[in-house]
Amino acid sequence: MVNFFHHRYSKIALDRTLIPERKRIDFVLIHNSVYSKDTNDPEKKKELERHERNRERFKSLLEKEGFSIQSDTVGEHVYIKLHCPFKRLCVEAEKVRLEMPLKDMTIPEGKPMNFLDKFVDRHLDTDKDVLDYVSSQFIMNKVHLYEGWEDPTHFFRPSIRSFLVHHILINLDIRSDQEKEADAAAEESEDEEDQGACSFCPGPCRTILCCGTNGRPTQGPGQQPNSTALKKKGLKFLLMRGTYTDFLVLHEDSVKSHEKEDNLPNHFDTAQTQVNSLDEDPRKDLDDSWTKPLKFQPMWHIRDYFGEKIAFYFAWTGMLITTLWIPTFFGLIVFFYGLYQSVTENTVTNSTGVAGALKDVLGDVKRAFDNDITPFFALFICCWGTIFLELWKRQRATLAYEWDVDQFEANEPDRPQFYGTKIKQDPVTNEAAWFYPFRRQILKFTTSGSVLFFMTALVIISVVAVIVYRVVMDVDYCPNMPDNECFLLTTVLSSIMNAVSILLLGKIYDKLAVVLTDWENHRTQTRYDDALIIKLFAFQFVNSYASCFYIAFFRGRGASIFNDRYVDSCEGSCMTQLSFQVLTLMVAKPFPKFFKDIIIPFLLKLWRKRPNCCRCRCCPCCRPNQVEEMDGENVDKCKHSSHLGFLERERLKPDLGDFTLGEYTEKVILYGFLMLFASSFPLAPLLALVICYVDIRVDAKRMLWWYRRPIAFVAEDIGMWHDILNLVNFIGVITNAFIIAFTSNWGSQFDTAGKLWVVVGFEHIVFALKFVLAYMIPDVPQPVKLAIRREKYLIQKTFEDKPKDVDYSHLFPTGISAKDTITEEDTDDVEVKRAEPSSKPVTGKKSE
């Protein structure tokens, strides 16, 4: 495979057109600087020796894979800097079937046609400097057909380098062959159901799996399945066991980072060579456009730096913000109409003083949310949800095509954490392969469902507890209190207690969901993510909306607590309490995220910069790091002082974790408040718009400067979240129909039968409109369909063999000899090479 790869780079090296590859730090592994020789404790010494042995094994594997390795020590931490050579990246890119742009095959960009397009292109567009190419699956021996192949340093964009290096590291396995066989035997013995069907043979053939006549494959010498299909012990295993305590993916060097962080370029030769000018500065480009409030998001630059998975999240959020302007405008009209109606209908007032006037104003505002045009707003919001998803489908199809990831999941490899316990015949290759028994999967799924049910029960209990508190306070204490104090102790305080309960239970379940999903042993990363998303959203749905559903459909319906004395009724209409509850939850939800993402990192940064007189030297966590303690003379003597200081500062930055999972959860819950209870709170679109708009700008800053750089992952869409959004839209139609009929003042004019007819009529009208809208808006834009067809034609034309003169009168050339045979290497490049006799020296230039 690599023969023609070598030839082509040898040729451009001789022609002096090859740009030499520059070593850069692709990955940094961190471990403690305490070794086994530094302790006399037998148990601690044994543990440290095991870590050292595992690190040596992993280092040997890295060197075998061609990695360059450098090590630096700062205080109590050792930084292992890794560089993956270009050739190894190419091997991995071909293995994961990555698509890369073809040389000199740019796709022309459409020019603005009208005044609005020209204005947007001139003032708002942030991706004007991006070129789109026709792309094809990467093949090493065709490397000369791809754009930028003469520059190995920049051939792969930053996100792809991060993705490929991480993929290599997590798929390495430090186990020896004997350990792999022992692990396979241990996993096999755990399945008691099929003990007699398939086991290890005794005697000399102990490592060969023998199966009976029960339909499983019989294994013989040379047919043993690859034991590495079991759970691999690579980077994630070493991090879990503490062999390595942490890892870093360094940010790209930037002019702005020199001002903010005083770091140097992230290359191996940083300390020796000062670079005054940068050929590329992706972080500065992102900061100049992404963080600006009046510009579009630079989606291509985000994708090139952070990967498609994160870029799709920001594209989806951007589409949500763009489409929210219309329901926001409509919601303001509904609110001000209701406010006008409330003020004009309640002109007589007996309140006096500032407190009385404030009470009247609050009363008018509360009544403004429930007015005569509320049903039309609910119908509009339900239809808007369909329009938003249909527009997102078009945007997703366009981005997936332009980013060349529309077929990624079809080629997705197995997770390295996946392990099999039995063997079966692969239906495609007919080879023996490891698999995980269906019976075990069902057992684990049932257990996970039971945990979810238990946590949901806790949510319901917490909601009931808050309701009991509010009812008892309202019945026993409020009669002796002023109205304002009663309102604070019942409505306001109960809403805050419910919000706190939601946040605490949500944090606990987030941890449980990750543990359960790891335990379920999913084969691919996409399946793993989907299973985790379902668990999180199912719980968050009940956790976030239980109190709202209670107020909307159960409160004030004659339900009593303990006895007839404690009846939970609404003051006036339950619509007012529902509106206030939705407002409280929508405002309270972003505060923990704001505190965790901004306030805590800022306080930690200030704490680390405190003066030495405020530090406790006896406490390791309070000591300044070694680089900060150096005086000017020592800094000059330290060869890598600036670079080491940069590594230490990067380590101290907070980790983003699973960024997209948390962000999607927050935004979809916010979207749920908007869709499920829009008829009760017409200002919900405005609140969601403000929250999302501020959030993406804050996320831009913290991802670029305040937090560690995340690993870039490839994705072709937003995954399971799209199905969840469809489900929320469907439930939203039902909830809004019942709120209008049974909760709002507008529905009180009907009897029970009339209300049911309102529900049926509303649902049928909305579902019919949603179907028409979904049918009228195609999922894939017509220009994208045409571009896909053209791209397939151009790829086929580029890779097809050139026609040659062929003699059709003979099956094979006359006078054929042994020299005219095709060697095995030629099949990789579909080129014919004459085999020279081994005794005869090769002369002349070898054909490519």
N, C-alpha and C positions, 0 to 999 in steps of 0.2 A: 504494500500500500504506500509506503513512504519512499520507494525508489524514485518515482518521478517527482515527488515533492523535493527530494534532495537535488535532483538534476536541475529543476527550475530555479531554485535558489542559488545553486552553484553558478548557473549561467549569469544571473543578474549581478551576482557578486563579482564575477570576472568582468562584467560590463560596467562595474562601478555605479550601478543604479540602485543597489540595495542600501537602504538606510539601516545602519547597524541597530540591533535590538539593545535597548537600554534597560538594565535591571531595575525593577521597581519593587517596592514592598507590597505584595498582594495580600498578605495575611500575617497577623501577629498572634502568636500563642504566648500565654503568660502562665508562669508557675512560680511558686514560692522559692526563695533562694536558700531554704533550709534543706540540708542533705543528710544522708544517713550517718556520715562521719561526724556530724555536729551534735549527735545526741547519744546518751548512754542508756536510755530507756529501751529495753528489748522490744516491746510492742511497737513503740514509735519508730524504732530503727527498722523493724521488719516492714512496716507500712511504707516508710520512705524508700526502702530498697525496692519494693514492688513498683512504686511510682517511677523510680529511676530506670528500672528494667523496662517498663512499658514505654517510657519516653525514648529510650534507646531503640527499641523495636520500631516505634513510629518514625524516628529520625532515619533509620535504615530504609524504611519504606519510602520516605520522602526523597532520599537521595537516589534510590532506585528509580523513582518516577522523574528524576531530573531536576528536582527543586534545588535552588541555592538557599543556603541557610546562614544566617548571622545571629549572634547572641549578644545581648547587652544586659547588664544588671544595674538596676536603679533601686537602691534601698533594699527592701525585702522582696522585690519582684524581679524575675528574669524574663526578658522579652525575647522571644524566638521569632525573628523576622524571616519570612518565607517569600521567595520569588519563584513563580512558576514559568518555565521557559515557553516561548511561543509554540514550539513544536508540540509540547505536551498539551497545551490549550487546544491546538488544532485536533489532536487525537480525541480529546473529550468532546469538542464541538461536533465532530462527526458521529461520536457515539450517541449523543443526545439528540442528534438530527436537527441541529440548529440551522436556521435559515439566515443566510448572509447576502448582502447586496452584491449584484453582479457589476462588473466593471463597465463603465461608459454606457450605462443603461438607466439614466435618470428618467423619472416620470415628470413631464412638464406640469407645472402648477398653473391652474386657471387664473387668469387675470381679472381684477375687479371690473364689473360691468357697469355699475351705476354709482351715484354719488355716495350712497350709504356704504357700499362695499369699499369704495376708495377711502372713506373716512375711517372705517374699521381697520383697513390694512395699514393706514398711515399712523394712527394714534393708539390703537388697542391691540393689534396683533403682535404676538411675541415670538412667533416661530417662522418669521420671514426668511431667516438665514438657513433654514433646514432644506436639505435636498432629499427627495424620496427616490429610491432605486427599485428596480425590479429585482427580486430576491429569489434564491433557490437554496435547497438543502445543501449544506456545506459538505464538500468532498475534498479530501486532502490532495489527491493527485490531480485535481482540477483547480488548485489554489490560484493559478494564474488568471482564472476567469473572474475573480472576485475583486471588488473595489478596495484599493489601498493595500494590496498584498505585498508591495515593495517596502512597506513600513511596518514591520512586525510589532513595534512598540504600541502603535495606535490602531492596528488592524481590528482588534476587538474593542468596542466601546467600554467605558468603565464599568457599567452594570453587568455586562456579559463576562468580563474578567472576574468580577466578584462571584457571579453565579457559577462559572466553570470551576474556579479554584475551590469554592466551598463544596461543590459536587464531587470533586476528586477526594477531598479530605474526608468527607463523611462516608465514602465508599471504600476507603482503605480498611484493611483488617490486620490487626497485629497478631492474631492467633497463628500458631504453627499448624501444620497439617494434622499432627496428632491431637492438638486441642480442638480443631474443627471436628474431627471424628468423634472425640469424646463429647462435645456439645451436641452433635447430632444424635448420639446414643442416648444422652440424657433427655433431650426433647422427645425422642421416640418413646422412651420408657414412660413418659408422663401420660400418654394416651392409653388408658387401661381397656378401652373398648375393643381395640384391635390387637391385643398383645399376641394372639396366636396367628394373626394373619400376616404380619410382616415384622421381622426382628433381625437382629444381628446374628450371623452364623457363628458357631463356636469354632475354636481351632484357628488354623492359619488364615482362614478367610474371614476373620472376625470383623473386618471393616467393610465387608460387602453385604449389602442388604439382600435378603432372600425373601421372596413372597410366594405365597401358595397360589391356589387356583381360585382365589376369591375375586378375580377381576383386576387385581393390582398387578403392575408390571413386575416381572421377575428380573432381578439384577444379576448380571454376570460381570466378569472382569472387563474393564473398559466402558461399562455402561452405568457406573455409579453416578448419581446426580451430584452436581456441584454442591458441596456442603456450605459454601459461602452464601447460599440462599437463606441459611439461617441468619439470625440477628447478628449483624457485623459489629465487630469491636473496633470502631474507628474513632473519629474525633468526638462524636457525641458521647460515646462510651467513656472516653478518657476524661471528658469534662464532667460527666456524671459521677465518676469515681474520684475526682479530685486530683487526678494526675496533672491535668492543666486546670488552673483555677479560673481562667477567663480567656477571651480572644478579642481581637480588634480587626475591623476592616477600616483602614485609614482613609480619611477624606483626601480628595485631590488637593494639590497645592493651589493656593490662591493669593492674589495680591492683598485682598481684604483680610485673609487669615494672618498675614504678616503683621497687619495693624492690630488685629484683635487677639491673636494667640502667639505671635512671634515664633511660628514654626517654620521649618525648612522643607524643601521638596521631599516627597515620600519615595525617594530612590535610595539604593544601597550606597551610592557615591555622594550622598548628601553632605556629609561632614567635610569631604575633601573639595567639593566643587560648589561654589556659590553660584546660583542661577539668578541673574538680575531680571530677566524677562521670561515670560511664560508663553509658549506657543499656544496653549489652550488654558483657559481659566473657567471651567464649567460652573464652579460655585459662584464666582462673581457674576457670570451671565444669569444664573438663576436668581441671585439676590437682586440684581438690577431690574428684573421683570416680575418674578413670582411674588415678591413681598410687597409690590406696589399695589395700592388699593384700586387704581383706575385702569388696570391692564388685564388682559386675558391671561389665563395660566399658560405658561410655556410647556405644553404637554409633551412635545418631543424632547425637550431638554430634561424634563423630569424623568421621562422613560429612559433616556440615555444614561442618566446618573443613578437613579434609584431602581430601575427595572420596571417591567410591565405591570407587575402585581400592584405596586404602590401607585403607578401612573393611572391605572384603571380606577382606583379609588378616587383620586383627585378629579379625574374626568367625570365620574359619576356624580360627585358632589358639585362640580361645576355645572353640570346639566340640571341638577336639582335647583341650584341657586338661580340659574337662568330662567327656568320655567316657573319659579315661585313668584315672579313679579306679577303675573296676571292674577292668581288667587289672592295675593296680598292687596292689590288694588281693589278687587271685588270685596274682600273682607272689610277693608276700611269703609267702603260705601255702606255695607250692611251695618257696621258698628255705628257710624255717624247717623244713619237713618234711624236706628233704634234709639240712639241718644236723643235725637230731635223729638222722636215720638214720645219717649219717656218724659222729657222735660215739659212738652206741651200738654200732656195728659195729666201731669201732677203739678199744676200751677199753684194750688193752695197748699200752704205749709204752715205749721204751727211752731217750727223749730226756731230757736233764738240763739244768738251767740255764734262764736266760731265753730264750736263743737257741733252744734245743731246744723249749721250750714254744711260742714264737712260730711255729716251723716246724710244729709239730703243729696249731696253730690255723689257719694258712694252708692246710695240707693238708686239714683238715676243711671249710674254706670252699670250696676248689676242688672237692672232691667233692660239695658240697651242690648245685651247679648241675645235676648230672646224677643224677636219681633216678627212681623208678618212676612218678611222676605227670607227668613232663616231657612225654610224648606228649599227655596231656590238656590241658596248658597250651598246647602248640603248636596243637592243634585249636581251643581257645578263642580264641587270638589271631587265627587266620585268620578265624574267624567275626566277631570283634570288628571287624576291618578293614572287612568288608562293612556291619556295623551303623553304624560311624562314617560311611562315605561316604553311606549312605542317609539318615542323620539330617542330614548336611550338605546333601544335595540339598533336603530339606524346608526347612532354614534358609535356604539360598540362594534358593529360590523365594519364601519369605516376605519376605526383605529386598529382593529385586529388585522385587517388587510394591510394597512399602511405599515404596521409594526411587524408584520410577517409572523403572527402567532396564532392564526385562525385554525391551525391543525395541531397545536402543541399537545393538548390532552390525549390525542390519539396515539402519540408517540411517547407518552410519559413513562419513565422507568419506575421500578419498584422503590419504595422507601428502604433505606438501609436498616431501619429499625424493625422492618417486617421479618418475621421468622415463621417457618413451617415446622409442623410436627409429624406429618405423614407425606407419603409420596403417591402421586398419581400420574397418569399419562397425559401430557399436554395435548389438547385436541387439535392444535395447529401444527406443532412440530413433531408429534408422536414420540417425544422424548420424555424421560422420567423427570419430574419436577416436584419441588417441595410445595405443599399447600397446607392451609390451616383448616382443620375439620369444621364442617358446618355446625355440628352439634355444639362445639365449644363456642363458636361465634354467637349462636342463639342464646347460650347460657350467659355470656358476657353482656349481650344486648339487653337481656331481661334484667340482669342485675343493674345495669346503668339506668334502665327505665324505672326500676324500683327506687333508686336513689333520687331520680328526678321527681318521682311522685311524692317522696317524703319531703323534699325541699319545697315542692309546691304546697304541700299541706302546711308547712311552717309559714309560708307566705300568707295563706288564708287565715291561719291562727293569729298572725300579727295584725292583719287587717281587722279581724273580729275584735281583737284587744283594743285597737284604737277606736273602733266604733263604740265599744262598751264604755271606754273612758269618756268619749264625747257625750253619749246619751246620759250617763250618770251625772256628769257636770251640768248638763243642760237642765235636767230634772231637779236635782237636789241643790244646786248652788246658784244657778243663773237667776232664779226668781228674786234673790236678794242682792243682785249686782246690777250696776248700770249696764246698758245695752252694749256699750263699747267694750267694757271689760269681759262681758259674756262672749262677745264675738271673738275676742282675742284668745280666750281660754278654750273655746270649743272649736270654731271653724279654723282659725289660724293655727293654733297649737297642734290640733289633731292632724292638719295637713302637713305640718313640719315633722311631727312624729312619724307619720306614714312615709314621708320622703326619706328620713333617716333610716327607717327599717328597710326600705327598698335598697338603699345604698349598701348597708351592712350585709344583708342576705345575698345581694348580688356579688359582692366581693368574695364571700365564702364559697358560693357556688362556682364562680369562675375557676377557682383552684381545683375544686372537685371535678369539674367537667374536663379539664386538661388531664388529670390523673386517670379518669375513666376512659377517655378516648385513647390515651397511650396504652392502656391495658387491653383495649379491644383488638389491637394488632391489625390495623388496616394496611392493605398492600401498597397503595399509592398515596402520594401526598394529597391529591385532590379528594380521594375518598376520606382521608383523615380530616381534612379541613371541613368537608361537608358534614361529617358526623359531629364534629365539635360545634359547628355553627347551629345545627339543629338542636343540640342540647342547650346551648346558651340562649338561643332565641326562645325556645319553648318555655324555659324558666323565666327569662326576662319579660316575656309577654304577660305571664300571670303576675309576676312581681311588680311590673310597672302599671298595669291596667286594672288590677283587681279592685282597687278602691273606686276607680272611675265607673266600672261596671256596676258596682254596688249602688253608688249614688244614682246612676242613670236608671236602673231597672228594678231595684229592690227597696231603696230607702223611700219611706213615705207610702208604702203599699200595705200598711196595716201590720207589718212585722213588729213583734215585741220581744224584749229581752227580759228574762227572769219572770216577769209577770206583767200584767196590763199597765202597771204604772210607768214602766220604762219603755215607752214607744218612741221609736226613731222616726221622727217626722221632719219634713222640710219646712223652713220658714218661707211661706209663699210658694214659689215654684222650686222644684229640685234642680231646675236648669241653672239657677244662680249658683248653687253649691257645686254643681258639676263644672261650671265655667271656672270658678275659683280654684277647684282642685286641679284641673288641667293646667291653669296658669301657674300654680305653685310647683307642680311637678316639672313643667317645661323649664321654669327658671332655675329650680334647684338641681336638676340633672347635670348641667355643665359645671357647677361650682367645684365638685371634687376633682374633675378633670383639670380645671383651671389651676386648682391648688397643687395637684400632683405634677402637672406638666410645666408650670411656670414658677409658682411661688417656692416650692421645695428646692428645685435646682438653683434658683437664684439665692436662696438663703444658704445652701451648702457652699456655693461659690464664694459668698461673702465670708463664711466661716473659715474656709481654707485660706483666705487672704488676710485673716486677722493678724495683728502684730505678734511678734514672738513673746512679748511680755504676757500675753493672754493665753499662752500655750502651756499645757502640762507635760513636761518632758518624760514623766514616768509612764505616761499612757501612750502606747504606740499609735493609736488613732489620732492623737492630738499633736503628734510631732510633724513638723514640716518635712516634705520629702527631701531626699538627698540633694537634688539639683537646686532646690530653692535655698538650701543652706550654704551653697558655695559663694565665696566672695569673688570679687572680680579677678583676682590673680589666679585662683583655682579654676575659675571658669575658662580662662585662656589656656590653662594647661590641659583641661579636659577636652579630649579630641572630639567627643560627640555630645558635649554638654547641651547645646541647644536642641539637638535632635532627641536626646534622652528626656529633656524637659517636655518636649512635645508629646512623646509617648506616654509619659506620666500624666499629663493633663488629659490626654484622650482616654486613658484608663479611668480617670476620676469622673468623666462625664456620665450622666445617666444613660441607661440602655432603653431603647424604644420598645423592646420586646416584640410581641406580635402586633405590629402597628395597625395593620389593616383590620384585623379581627376586632380590636377594641373600638376603632373608629367606625367601622360599619355597624357594630352593635349600637353605639350611641346615636348614629344618624338614623338608623332604621327605627329605633324606639321613638325618636323625635318625629319621624315620618308617620309612625303609628298614631301618635297623639293628633297629628294633623288630619289623618284620614278617618280614624275611628270616631273622633269627637268634634269634628269640624263644625257641626251644626250648633254646638253649645258654645263655641269660642271662635268667632270669626276673625279674631286677631292672631290666631295660631299661625297662619302663613307668614305674617310679618315677623313674629317672634322666631320662627324657624329660619327665615331668611337672614335675620341679623346674626343668629347663633352660628349658622353655617358659614356666612361670609367672614366673620371675625375668626372663626376656627381655622379655616384653610390658610389665612395669612399668618396666624400664630404658628401653625404646624410648619409652614415654610421656614420661619426663623429657627424654630427649635431643631428641625431636621438638618438645616445647613450649618448651624453654629453652636447650638446649645447641647445637642445630644450626639451620641455616637452614630457613626454611619451604619445603617442597617445592611444586611446582606440582601442583594438584589435577587429577586425571584421572577421567573417567567410565568405568565398566566395569559389565557386567551379571553377571559371575561371576568365578571365579578362573582362567578360561581353560584353557590346555593342561595346567595342573597337575592338573586333575581326571582327565584321561585317564592321566596319568603315575601318579597314585595307584592307579587301577584296575590298571595294568600291574604296579605293585609288589605289590599284593594277589595277583594271579595268580601272579607268580614266587614270592611268599612261600609259597604252598601247596606248590609243587614243592620248594623248598629245605628247608622244614621236614620234608617227607615223607622226603627223602633223608638229612637229618641224623639223624632219629629211627632210620631203618633201618640206616644205614651208619656213623654217627659215635658215637652215644650207646651207653652200656653196656646200655641196655634192648634195643637191636637186636642186640647181640652174641650173644644166645641163639638166633638164627636162622642158617641157612645162606644162601648167596647167593640161591637161589630163594625162600626164605622172606622175605628182606629185600625182594626185588622185589614180592612179594605184599603186604607191609606198605605199600610205596610206593603201589601201585595202590589198595589198600583205603583208605588215608588220603586220597588225592586224591579218590576217588569220594565218600567220606563228606562231606568238606569242601565240595566243589563242589556237592553236593546241598543241604547246609545253606545255603550261600551263595545258591543260587538261590531256596530257599524264603524266606529272610529278605528278599532283594531284592523278591520278589513280594509279601510280606505288608506291607512298609513302602512306602506310596505316595510318589512323588517330590514331589508337591505336596499340602499339607494341604487337607482339604476346606473349611475356612473360607476359605482363600485362593482356591480355585476359585469359591466363592460370591461372595466380595468382588469378584473380577475381573468376573464377570457383572453384578453390581450397578453397578459403576463404569462399565462400558460403557453401561448403560442411562441412568445419570445424565448422562454426558457427551453422549450423543445427545439427551437431553431438554434440556440446557442450550444446546446449539448449534443446535438445530433452529429453523427460522423459525416465527414465530407465525402461526397460521392467520388468514386474513382473508376477508371476504365476497367471493366471486368470482361474476361473472356468466358462467355456463357457456353461455349461449345464443349468444354472439358470440365469434368468434376473437380479435378485438381491439376495444377501445372505439370506438364510433362518434364521428365528429367529431375524429379524431386529427389532430394538427398536428406541425410540426417541434419544437415545444416539448416534446412528450411523449416524445422519444427518450431512450434510456438512454446515458449517457456511459460512457467506458471506465473511469473511476475507480470507477464504481458496482459493477463486477464484482468488485472486491476485497472488498467488504463485503456483497455480495448485497443491496444497497439501491438503490432507484430515486430518482433526483434529476432534477428538471426543469431543462433547460438554459435559462438566461436569455439573451436577446439581448445581444451584446457591447456594443451602443450604449446599453443601458439600465442605469442604475446598480442595484446590488443593494441591496435594502432588507430589513429584518427579519433575524431570526436564521436562520442556515443550519441545515438539518436534519442531524442526525447519521445 
